[in-house]
Amino acid sequence: MRGRTLFTTRPELTGDFGMVASTHWLASATGMGVLERGGNAFDAAVAAGFVLQVAEPHLNGPGGEVPILLWSQEEERVSVVCGQGVAPAAATIDRFTGLGLDVVPGTGLLAATVPGAFGGWMAMLERWGTWTLADVLEPAIHYATHGVPVLDRIAATVSSVERLFLEDWPTSAATWLPQGKVPGAKLTNPVLAATYRRLVAEAGAASSTREGQIAAARDAWYQGFVAEAIAAFSTGTAWRDSSGEAHSGLLTGDDLAGWSASVEDPVTFDYHGHTVCKTGPWGQGPVFLQQLALLSGFDLDGMGQLSADYVHTVIESAKLAFADREAWYGDTEVPMADLLDEEYNTKRRALIGAEASAELRPGAPGGRTPRLPAFPAPGTVSAAPGISGVRSGVGEPTVGSDGSTRGDTCHVDVVDRHGNMVSATPSGGWLQSSPTIPELGFCLGSRAQMFWLQEGLPASLRPGTRPRTTLSPSFALRDGKPWLAFGTPGGDQQDQWSVNFFLSLVHGGLNLQEAVDAPMFHSEHFPSSFYPRGSRPGVMHVEERVDPAVVAELRRRGHRVEVQGPWTLGRLSAVARDGDFLKAAANPRGAQGYAAGR
């Protein structure tokens, strides 16, 4: 398929001034507007990120989190901004098991970590940006005040949790059910607009400098009026969650005051002249690199993109990489160098045979003995030990009309004329995750559901640690030069869809939009990161645009193939630097992601 030109749903954008691609056209337009008015890529990404909170409140919110990968042209390096908050000091395994829980609930206040998104965005704006707090928040304040168009998916999400809101979470009903009904054409959030206006006012009164105002806003969020409202609501109220019982939260003012976003080096892997950069193994990002390490020993060019051999090899590599995620990843010491070592991957690669594996097979990096959690029974998707009264709105942020959950979130990529680049994946704090805090207009996230309530695991619940998030922005250099910022929503699928996209560029010879539009596939073989942590061994999904003969051959090899609609899998967006040009592409699935640029 290399060099072949395919039909695309829209053109790959090409220019030399700036590019923005995201999961919602309002965010992309906002980011491009910032670039047009002299802001850089970091300013544009922050402004777009806050607009995403308003435009896609079912997929992210101010109480959520954001990991960011960025290239600073001035510093000539890739940095990771960790806007992932930590578990409260009171969040111990004994505290949860004492409540009769074997897994952390997927909704409600018990699952809250420190809301890191605001700190993450502010850290990038302060160090690398040029705009003021007031300027980057103005578009979000505008949309929260005057309203955003209600997408079908927003209405469907609110509808699916309407009964929960009306019966159990009245503060959420007041925010998301105007006049007691599912929102129609337009959705506003005047309380959130007031929160951001107050932040701007307090910051302006505290300092006359850009950096001083950003610091003052951060203080107001983590030590001032925002923190006070969060702490009072968390510890002072109790709400029904996905366990079927009412619980108050554990998050306190001290937890908020003691946290700040961090700047870290990425984990990297070299593949066919490309250096791929990911977050550390406190998130799932390095599974992308582990998949590449395994695939580096196969002739994907010779197989042909989307052939049965190709899809089988990619899927089996994903199974092995994600098995290692389950055994080794967490906010602790992780043997990443051993997991990416060629000798280790040569042994692991030999496990990939002609038939599909039905086992979860973590490796033994450096001779260490792997330990897997005691997962819910294989095949479970709606029940697990200690769980009763499962309600709509649990787990992953996208909720189907039947209450089922599917992975999704938000993403934004930016490149500016100076060469700066950003890949950010904001998520959490979605409107259905926990009751809305009435004084603030947003709710807390539920990322703590990714901890295990079992001792001695890398991802065991421990106070002050980060949950092993699925949020996974991506960045790649080509021949040592900054090339590609990309990513996708999708929970556990993020680092499968992103790998598929990347391989389409490197081996398929496709352009950005062709690679976004190409038929997608992924595995559900390994346990979900989300409540109730179910698994579907051997199951893989493909879009029906994949050749039926390929599907038949995959089934013959033992894969449990489920064919989905032609445009249902993957939510990729990307921006690139290619010689003298800047390029961008965005996902057509769902009819809301767009790229903008010139």
URQUILIN-V792344 format. One record per residue. N is the residue number from 0. PHI is phi in degrees with one decimal (NA if undefined). OMEGA is omega in radians with two decimals (NA if undefined). D_FIRST is the distance of its C-alpha to the first C-alpha in Angstrom with 1 decimal. Layout:
BEGIN
[[N	PHI	OMEGA	D_FIRST] [N	PHI	OMEGA	D_FIRST]]
END
This chain:
BEGIN
[[0	NA	-3.09	0.0] [1	-57.6	3.09	3.8] [2	82.7	-3.11	6.3] [3	-77.2	3.10	5.4] [4	-92.5	-3.10	8.7] [5	-109.0	2.99	9.4] [6	-64.1	3.06	13.1] [7	-124.0	-3.12	14.9] [8	-72.3	3.13	18.4] [9	-161.7	-3.10	19.7] [10	-78.5	2.86	18.8] [11	-68.7	-3.13	18.0] [12	-77.5	-3.13	21.5] [13	-136.7	3.11	22.4] [14	-168.8	3.13	25.9] [15	-140.2	-3.10	28.2] [16	-101.5	-3.12	30.9] [17	179.8	-3.14	29.6] [18	-140.1	3.03	27.2] [19	-134.7	3.06	27.8] [20	-134.9	-3.13	25.6] [21	-155.1	-3.13	27.1] [22	-85.0	3.09	27.6] [23	-148.0	-3.05	30.3] [24	-62.9	3.13	30.8] [25	-66.0	3.09	34.3] [26	-68.3	3.12	33.4] [27	-63.9	3.12	30.7] [28	-65.5	3.10	33.3] [29	-61.7	3.14	35.9] [30	-60.0	3.14	33.9] [31	-66.2	3.08	33.2] [32	-62.2	3.09	36.9] [33	-64.6	3.11	37.9] [34	-60.9	-3.13	35.7] [35	-63.8	-3.11	37.3] [36	-96.1	3.00	40.7] [37	97.5	3.09	40.3] [38	-74.8	3.10	39.1] [39	-98.5	-3.07	36.5] [40	-61.1	-3.11	33.4] [41	-72.8	3.04	35.7] [42	-59.1	-3.08	38.1] [43	-64.7	-3.13	35.4] [44	-65.9	3.13	33.9] [45	-64.2	3.14	37.4] [46	-60.7	3.10	38.3] [47	-64.4	-3.14	35.1] [48	-62.1	3.11	35.7] [49	-69.5	3.06	39.2] [50	-66.9	3.09	38.1] [51	-58.6	3.11	35.6] [52	-61.6	-3.11	38.7] [53	-88.9	-3.05	40.3] [54	-78.8	3.14	37.3] [55	-128.4	-3.05	35.8] [56	-69.5	3.08	38.9] [57	-81.8	-3.08	37.6] [58	-122.1	3.06	34.8] [59	-166.9	-3.14	36.8] [60	-161.3	-3.12	40.2] [61	-61.2	3.13	42.7] [62	-86.4	-3.09	43.6] [63	-96.0	-3.03	40.2] [64	-143.8	3.10	38.3] [65	-152.7	2.88	35.5] [66	-90.0	-3.07	33.6] [67	-133.9	2.90	32.3] [68	-111.1	-3.10	30.3] [69	-142.6	2.99	31.0] [70	-113.5	3.03	30.8] [71	-96.6	3.13	34.1] [72	-66.0	3.12	33.9] [73	-67.7	-3.12	37.6] [74	-86.0	-3.11	37.4] [75	54.3	3.12	34.0] [76	-158.2	3.05	33.1] [77	-93.5	3.08	31.4] [78	-126.9	3.03	33.9] [79	-107.9	2.97	33.9] [80	-101.7	-3.14	36.4] [81	-95.3	3.03	37.5] [82	-101.4	3.09	38.9] [83	-101.9	3.13	39.1] [84	-73.3	-3.02	42.7] [85	-111.5	3.09	44.6] [86	-69.1	3.10	46.7] [87	-61.7	3.13	50.3] [88	-61.8	-3.12	53.1] [89	-87.8	-3.06	54.5] [90	-85.6	3.09	51.2] [91	-109.1	3.09	52.0] [92	-60.7	-3.13	51.0] [93	-61.4	3.14	54.7] [94	-63.0	-3.12	54.9] [95	-77.1	-3.12	52.2] [96	-65.3	3.07	53.3] [97	-65.6	3.06	56.8] [98	-90.6	-3.14	55.6] [99	82.3	-3.10	54.5] [100	-104.5	3.03	50.7] [101	-104.1	3.02	48.3] [102	-134.8	3.10	45.3] [103	-71.4	3.13	45.3] [104	-56.3	-3.14	45.4] [105	-83.8	3.10	42.3] [106	-135.2	3.02	44.5] [107	91.1	-2.98	47.7] [108	-78.0	-3.14	49.5] [109	-62.7	-3.05	49.4] [110	-88.1	-3.05	45.6] [111	-79.7	2.90	46.0] [112	-109.6	3.07	45.1] [113	-57.0	-3.14	46.2] [114	-69.1	-2.98	44.2] [115	-96.6	-3.04	42.1] [116	-59.7	-3.10	40.1] [117	-61.4	3.13	42.9] [118	-63.8	3.12	43.6] [119	-65.2	3.13	40.0] [120	-62.6	-3.12	39.6] [121	-67.5	3.13	43.0] [122	-61.8	3.12	42.2] [123	-69.1	-3.12	39.2] [124	-62.2	-3.08	41.2] [125	-66.6	-3.03	44.2] [126	-82.6	-3.01	42.6] [127	-116.6	-3.08	39.8] [128	-84.0	3.13	40.5] [129	-129.6	-3.06	43.0] [130	-85.8	3.10	43.9] [131	-85.3	3.06	46.9] [132	-57.8	-3.11	46.9] [133	-59.4	-3.10	48.3] [134	-67.8	-3.09	45.6] [135	-73.6	3.13	42.6] [136	-86.9	-3.05	44.4] [137	-56.6	3.13	45.5] [138	-62.8	3.13	42.4] [139	-65.1	3.10	42.5] [140	-61.4	3.11	46.3] [141	-59.1	-3.08	45.8] [142	-69.4	3.10	43.4] [143	-66.4	3.14	45.5] [144	-77.9	-3.00	48.6] [145	-97.3	3.03	47.4] [146	104.2	3.04	44.7] [147	-120.5	3.08	41.0] [148	-64.3	-3.12	39.5] [149	-84.7	3.07	39.4] [150	-69.5	3.11	35.9] [151	-55.8	-3.09	35.8] [152	-70.5	3.05	34.6] [153	-66.1	-3.14	37.6] [154	-60.7	-3.14	39.9] [155	-65.5	3.12	38.5] [156	-65.0	3.14	38.8] [157	-61.8	3.12	42.4] [158	-60.8	-3.08	43.2] [159	-68.5	3.13	42.1] [160	-113.5	-3.11	44.6] [161	-58.2	-3.13	47.3] [162	-65.0	3.09	49.7] [163	-58.0	-3.13	49.1] [164	-64.2	-3.06	49.9] [165	-67.6	-3.05	53.0] [166	-90.6	-2.97	54.5] [167	-121.7	-3.05	53.6] [168	-123.2	-3.05	52.2] [169	-63.4	3.11	54.3] [170	-66.8	3.07	53.3] [171	-72.7	3.09	49.7] [172	-60.8	-3.13	51.0] [173	-65.1	-3.10	52.9] [174	-87.5	-2.93	49.7] [175	-106.6	3.06	47.0] [176	-124.1	-3.13	49.2] [177	-58.7	-3.05	51.0] [178	55.7	3.08	54.1] [179	74.7	-3.07	53.1] [180	-129.4	3.02	50.1] [181	-59.6	-3.06	46.3] [182	-58.8	-3.10	45.4] [183	-96.3	-3.01	44.7] [184	-77.9	-3.02	43.3] [185	-139.0	-3.14	43.9] [186	-127.3	3.08	44.4] [187	-113.7	3.03	46.6] [188	-144.7	-3.06	47.6] [189	-63.4	3.13	50.8] [190	-68.7	3.07	51.8] [191	-63.3	3.09	48.6] [192	-58.2	3.13	49.2] [193	-66.1	3.09	52.8] [194	-60.9	-3.13	51.6] [195	-70.7	3.07	49.4] [196	-64.0	3.13	52.2] [197	-65.5	3.08	54.6] [198	-58.3	-3.14	52.3] [199	-62.6	-3.12	52.1] [200	-65.0	-3.13	55.9] [201	-65.9	3.12	56.7] [202	-65.7	3.12	54.4] [203	-65.0	3.12	55.9] [204	-73.1	-3.07	59.4] [205	-83.6	-3.06	58.7] [206	-154.6	3.09	57.3] [207	-100.0	-3.11	57.0] [208	-101.6	3.12	54.0] [209	-59.3	-3.10	50.3] [210	-66.2	3.12	49.9] [211	-65.0	3.12	53.2] [212	-68.3	3.09	52.2] [213	-63.5	3.12	48.9] [214	-63.3	-3.14	51.0] [215	-66.7	3.09	53.5] [216	-65.0	3.10	51.0] [217	-62.4	3.10	49.6] [218	-64.6	3.13	53.1] [219	-64.2	-3.11	53.8] [220	-74.9	-3.00	50.8] [221	-101.8	3.11	51.4] [222	-136.3	-3.05	55.2] [223	-105.2	-2.97	56.5] [224	-66.0	3.11	56.6] [225	-67.4	3.13	53.1] [226	-60.9	-3.14	53.6] [227	-62.8	3.13	57.0] [228	-66.8	3.13	55.7] [229	-62.0	-3.08	52.9] [230	-64.4	-3.14	55.3] [231	-63.7	-3.13	58.0] [232	-70.4	-3.08	55.6] [233	-65.1	-3.05	53.9] [234	-90.4	-3.03	57.1] [235	-101.9	3.13	59.5] [236	-131.9	3.11	57.8] [237	-128.6	-3.06	56.5] [238	-139.6	3.08	53.9] [239	-64.7	3.10	52.5] [240	-122.6	-3.04	49.1] [241	-71.7	3.00	46.7] [242	-76.6	-3.07	49.2] [243	92.2	-3.13	51.5] [244	-114.1	3.09	54.1] [245	-93.7	3.13	55.1] [246	-136.3	2.93	54.6] [247	-86.7	-3.09	55.3] [248	-96.3	-3.10	53.0] [249	-114.9	-3.04	53.3] [250	-74.9	-3.11	52.1] [251	-119.7	3.08	55.0] [252	-61.5	3.11	55.7] [253	-64.7	3.09	55.9] [254	-60.8	-3.13	52.3] [255	-67.7	-3.08	51.1] [256	-66.8	-3.08	53.3] [257	-87.2	-3.07	52.2] [258	-110.3	2.96	48.5] [259	-149.8	3.10	46.4] [260	-65.6	-3.14	42.8] [261	-118.2	3.05	41.7] [262	-114.9	-3.00	39.4] [263	-131.6	2.98	37.6] [264	-82.3	3.11	35.2] [265	-78.1	2.89	31.7] [266	-89.9	-3.02	30.4] [267	-130.9	3.02	27.5] [268	-149.7	3.13	24.9] [269	-94.1	-3.07	23.0] [270	-143.2	3.06	19.4] [271	50.0	3.10	17.4] [272	83.0	-3.13	19.5] [273	-118.5	3.04	19.8] [274	-109.6	-3.12	23.0] [275	-94.7	-3.08	22.7] [276	-115.9	-3.14	26.1] [277	-137.9	3.02	27.5] [278	-67.1	3.04	31.0] [279	-70.5	-3.07	33.3] [280	-76.8	2.86	33.6] [281	-69.9	2.97	36.1] [282	-120.1	-3.09	33.0] [283	-83.6	-3.01	30.0] [284	-46.3	-3.09	27.8] [285	-64.3	3.05	27.6] [286	-63.0	3.03	25.9] [287	-57.6	-3.11	22.7] [288	-67.8	3.11	23.6] [289	-65.4	3.07	24.6] [290	-63.4	3.11	21.3] [291	-63.3	3.13	19.7] [292	-60.2	3.09	22.5] [293	-71.3	-3.06	21.8] [294	-70.6	-3.11	18.0] [295	-63.0	3.12	18.7] [296	-94.5	3.14	19.9] [297	-115.6	3.12	16.8] [298	-92.8	-3.13	13.9] [299	-65.5	3.09	11.1] [300	-60.3	-3.13	8.7] [301	-68.5	3.14	10.2] [302	-69.2	-3.07	10.1] [303	91.0	-3.09	6.5] [304	-59.3	3.09	6.3] [305	67.8	2.95	9.2] [306	-73.4	3.12	10.3] [307	-61.4	3.12	14.1] [308	-61.4	-3.12	14.3] [309	-62.3	-3.10	12.1] [310	-63.0	3.12	14.2] [311	-58.8	-3.10	17.3] [312	-65.8	3.13	17.1] [313	-64.9	-3.13	16.6] [314	-65.6	-3.13	19.4] [315	-66.6	3.06	21.7] [316	-65.6	3.10	21.3] [317	-61.0	3.14	22.2] [318	-58.3	-3.13	25.2] [319	-69.4	-3.14	26.6] [320	-64.2	-3.12	26.2] [321	-73.5	3.00	27.9] [322	-62.3	3.07	30.6] [323	-66.7	3.05	31.4] [324	-56.1	-3.10	31.6] [325	-64.5	-3.04	34.2] [326	-87.2	-2.90	36.2] [327	-123.5	-2.98	36.1] [328	-84.7	3.06	35.3] [329	166.4	-3.14	38.0] [330	-85.3	-3.08	40.3] [331	-158.0	3.06	41.8] [332	-71.6	-3.11	41.2] [333	-119.0	-3.10	37.8] [334	-76.4	-3.01	36.8] [335	-64.7	-3.13	33.5] [336	-61.8	3.12	33.6] [337	-69.8	3.14	34.0] [338	-66.4	-3.14	31.2] [339	-101.0	-3.11	28.8] [340	-65.8	-3.08	30.3] [341	-64.7	3.13	28.3] [342	-62.3	3.10	30.9] [343	-60.7	-3.08	31.0] [344	-73.7	3.03	27.2] [345	-63.6	3.10	27.2] [346	-67.5	-3.13	29.8] [347	-67.4	-3.12	28.0] [348	-61.0	-3.13	24.7] [349	-66.3	3.11	26.7] [350	-76.4	-3.11	27.5] [351	-84.7	-3.13	24.0] [352	-108.4	-3.10	24.4] [353	-76.8	-3.10	22.9] [354	-108.0	3.10	24.8] [355	-70.1	3.08	24.8] [356	-85.4	3.08	27.7] [357	-104.4	-3.07	30.3] [358	-105.4	2.97	32.0] [359	-98.7	-2.91	32.1] [360	-122.7	3.04	32.1] [361	-71.6	-3.14	33.0] [362	-95.5	-3.12	33.4] [363	-123.0	-3.09	36.5] [364	-60.4	-3.13	35.6] [365	62.5	-3.13	38.3] [366	81.0	3.12	40.1] [367	-72.0	3.14	40.8] [368	-91.1	-3.13	41.3] [369	-72.1	3.04	39.0] [370	-134.3	3.12	40.7] [371	-97.7	3.03	39.1] [372	-64.4	3.01	40.9] [373	-82.6	-3.05	42.7] [374	-71.5	2.89	40.1] [375	-55.0	-3.08	41.1] [376	-53.5	3.12	40.8] [377	-52.8	3.13	37.2] [378	94.5	-3.12	36.0] [379	-76.2	3.06	38.3] [380	-133.7	-3.05	37.1] [381	-138.2	3.13	40.4] [382	-150.9	3.10	43.1] [383	-158.6	-3.09	44.0] [384	-55.4	3.07	47.3] [385	81.4	-3.08	49.7] [386	-108.6	3.05	48.0] [387	-143.8	3.07	49.9] [388	60.2	-3.13	49.9] [389	-58.8	-3.07	46.2] [390	-120.1	3.07	45.8] [391	-61.4	3.03	43.1] [392	93.8	-3.09	41.5] [393	-86.9	2.96	41.0] [394	69.1	-3.02	38.3] [395	-69.6	-2.90	35.0] [396	-74.3	-3.14	35.3] [397	-90.3	-3.04	33.7] [398	-113.1	3.11	36.1] [399	-77.0	-3.12	35.6] [400	-63.2	3.11	38.3] [401	-93.5	-3.12	39.4] [402	88.4	3.10	39.8] [403	-70.3	-3.09	36.7] [404	-119.8	3.09	34.8] [405	-136.7	-3.08	31.1] [406	-69.8	3.04	29.8] [407	-170.2	3.07	29.4] [408	-166.8	-3.12	30.8] [409	-132.4	3.07	30.1] [410	-157.1	3.07	28.1] [411	-146.2	3.08	28.4] [412	-127.4	3.14	26.7] [413	-142.0	2.92	28.4] [414	-135.4	-3.13	28.2] [415	-113.1	-3.05	31.0] [416	-68.6	3.11	31.9] [417	-83.2	-3.11	33.5] [418	101.6	3.07	30.4] [419	-68.4	-3.10	31.5] [420	-139.9	-3.14	29.0] [421	-138.7	2.94	29.5] [422	-129.0	-3.06	27.7] [423	-134.7	-3.13	30.1] [424	-126.3	3.11	30.2] [425	-75.6	-3.13	33.6] [426	-164.0	3.09	34.7] [427	76.5	-3.10	37.8] [428	65.0	3.11	41.1] [429	-66.5	-2.93	39.6] [430	-57.2	-3.10	42.3] [431	-96.5	-3.06	42.4] [432	-81.4	3.13	42.6] [433	-160.7	-3.09	46.4] [434	-61.7	3.13	49.3] [435	-68.1	3.05	49.4] [436	-79.4	-2.92	51.9] [437	-63.6	-3.12	54.1] [438	-75.5	-3.01	55.2] [439	-113.7	-3.14	51.7] [440	84.3	3.06	49.5] [441	-147.3	-3.11	46.8] [442	-117.7	3.08	46.5] [443	-79.3	3.11	45.8] [444	-83.6	-3.10	42.6] [445	-135.9	-3.05	42.2] [446	-69.2	3.13	39.9] [447	-65.2	3.06	42.6] [448	-61.5	-3.13	41.3] [449	-86.5	3.00	38.8] [450	-77.4	3.00	41.6] [451	-101.4	3.08	42.9] [452	-91.8	3.11	46.6] [453	-133.9	-3.07	46.8] [454	-72.3	2.92	48.3] [455	83.0	3.11	46.7] [456	-102.9	3.08	43.0] [457	-57.5	-3.11	40.9] [458	-104.7	3.05	40.4] [459	-66.0	3.08	44.0] [460	-64.8	3.06	45.9] [461	-144.0	3.14	47.9] [462	-55.3	3.05	49.7] [463	78.4	3.13	48.2] [464	-110.2	3.14	44.7] [465	-86.6	3.01	41.4] [466	-67.8	3.13	39.7] [467	-75.8	-3.03	36.3] [468	-70.5	3.01	34.4] [469	-89.2	-3.05	30.9] [470	-67.8	-2.86	30.5] [471	-150.6	3.02	27.7] [472	-65.3	-3.06	26.7] [473	-134.4	3.07	24.2] [474	-143.9	3.13	24.0] [475	-140.8	2.97	22.0] [476	-103.8	3.08	22.9] [477	-122.6	-3.07	20.7] [478	53.3	3.07	22.6] [479	82.0	-3.12	25.7] [480	-110.4	-3.13	25.5] [481	-58.4	-3.00	25.3] [482	-129.3	-2.84	21.9] [483	-139.2	2.95	21.0] [484	-114.9	-3.02	23.3] [485	-156.6	3.11	21.9] [486	170.7	-3.07	22.9] [487	-158.5	2.83	23.5] [488	-67.3	2.99	26.4] [489	132.8	3.07	26.4] [490	54.8	-3.13	29.0] [491	-64.4	-3.12	27.7] [492	-83.0	-3.01	24.2] [493	-54.7	-3.07	23.9] [494	-86.5	2.90	22.6] [495	-94.1	3.12	20.2] [496	-62.7	3.13	18.6] [497	-65.1	3.07	18.7] [498	-62.7	3.13	17.0] [499	-57.7	3.12	14.1] [500	-60.5	-3.11	13.9] [501	-60.9	3.13	14.3] [502	-65.2	3.09	11.7] [503	-64.0	3.08	9.1] [504	-76.1	-3.01	10.6] [505	-76.6	-3.08	11.1] [506	-103.3	-3.11	8.3] [507	-85.7	-3.13	5.4] [508	68.3	-3.12	7.0] [509	-82.6	3.00	8.1] [510	-83.6	-3.02	11.8] [511	-58.1	-3.07	14.5] [512	-70.3	3.08	15.0] [513	-62.0	-3.14	11.5] [514	-70.1	3.05	11.5] [515	-65.5	-3.07	15.0] [516	-78.6	-3.06	14.3] [517	-58.3	-3.14	11.5] [518	-55.0	-3.06	13.3] [519	-107.0	3.06	15.5] [520	-153.7	3.08	17.4] [521	-162.9	-3.13	20.3] [522	-106.7	2.98	23.2] [523	-115.8	-3.01	26.9] [524	-62.9	-3.02	28.1] [525	-97.5	-3.10	30.2] [526	-63.1	3.12	33.2] [527	-68.6	3.04	32.9] [528	-77.3	-3.04	34.2] [529	-106.8	3.01	36.1] [530	-50.0	0.02	39.4] [531	-95.7	2.97	40.1] [532	68.3	-3.12	37.5] [533	-74.7	3.13	36.4] [534	-137.4	3.11	33.5] [535	-137.3	-3.04	31.6] [536	-54.4	3.07	30.7] [537	80.9	-3.08	27.6] [538	-81.7	2.98	26.6] [539	-133.3	3.14	23.0] [540	-113.0	3.03	21.9] [541	-135.2	2.99	18.7] [542	-71.6	-3.03	18.3] [543	-69.1	3.04	18.8] [544	-75.0	3.01	15.5] [545	-66.6	-3.10	14.0] [546	-51.2	3.11	14.1] [547	-55.5	3.10	17.8] [548	-65.9	3.08	17.2] [549	-66.8	3.11	15.5] [550	-60.2	3.14	18.5] [551	-62.0	3.14	20.9] [552	-67.8	3.10	19.6] [553	-62.6	3.10	19.9] [554	-65.7	3.11	23.4] [555	-62.9	3.14	24.3] [556	-80.6	3.06	23.6] [557	104.5	3.07	26.0] [558	-74.1	3.06	24.2] [559	-91.0	-2.98	26.2] [560	-84.5	3.02	23.4] [561	-114.6	-3.08	24.6] [562	-88.9	-3.14	22.5] [563	-102.6	3.13	23.1] [564	-57.4	-3.01	23.0] [565	-65.3	-3.09	19.8] [566	-134.5	-3.04	20.4] [567	-125.9	-3.03	22.5] [568	-114.5	3.12	20.8] [569	94.8	3.12	20.2] [570	-139.9	-2.98	22.1] [571	-66.1	2.83	20.1] [572	-138.9	-3.05	21.3] [573	-161.5	2.92	20.8] [574	-131.8	-3.06	22.2] [575	-146.3	2.92	21.3] [576	-109.3	-3.06	22.9] [577	-133.3	-3.07	20.8] [578	64.3	3.13	23.2] [579	-83.6	-3.03	25.8] [580	-108.0	2.91	24.0] [581	-108.8	-3.07	24.0] [582	-135.0	3.14	21.3] [583	-156.9	3.07	21.2] [584	-154.3	-3.14	19.6] [585	-144.9	-3.01	21.2] [586	-75.5	3.08	20.9] [587	-85.6	-3.10	21.7] [588	-64.6	-3.10	22.7] [589	86.5	3.02	26.4] [590	55.3	3.06	26.8] [591	-143.9	3.11	28.4] [592	-78.7	3.13	26.1] [593	-146.3	2.97	25.7] [594	-110.1	3.08	25.1] [595	-139.3	3.13	27.6] [596	174.6	3.06	27.9] [597	-156.9	NA	28.8]]
END
